[in-house]
Amino acid sequence: MPQRRIPRAFTLPWGSGQIVEEAAIEGGLHAPALQLLHYELGEKKGQQAIRFAAYAVEGEMEDRALIVNEREFEALRREVERSPRLKALLRRLVE
């Protein structure tokens, strides 16, 4: 798994806060990541969200859609298991 500091700050046009959990793997062309965001400021203050992100091999977030190949599912699932709050929010999405 790519090692990035948790928690760490994020800023979006509608609010900012901390990435409090992250499930990330090394993929083929990029490193897929699911991030649990907790808004501390802005119109979303107090809310949580999931960001589906893709990082370049060099470690910078890419400005493109996240595509996760089915061969990567098991590795990403193992990483989600290490992030209980993220897993709970994802469960709400699919149940």
C-alpha positions, 0 to 999 in steps of 0.5 A, a space after each residue: 500500500 502507498 504510505 501517505 500520512 493520515 490524517 492529512 488536510 484536503 481543500 475543495 471549493 465547498 469545504 476543507 478538512 482532514 482525510 481521516 482514513 485511506 484504503 490505497 493500493 499500487 495498481 498497474 497504471 496508477 494507485 487507486 485510493 478510497 479516502 474518508 473525508 471529514 469536513 471541518 470548514 465550509 458548507 459541508 462542515 461536520 459531514 463525511 464523504 468518500 473520495 475515489 481518487 487515483 494517484 500517479 506512480 510519482 505520488 501526485 493525485 491525478 485529474 482523471 476518473 478512478 478506474 479499478 480493475 477487477 484484478 485489484 479488487 481483492 487487494 483494495 478490499 483488504 485495505 478497506 478492512 483496515 479502515 473501519 469508518 470508511 468500510 461502514 460508509 461504503 457499506 451504506 452505499 451498497 446496501 
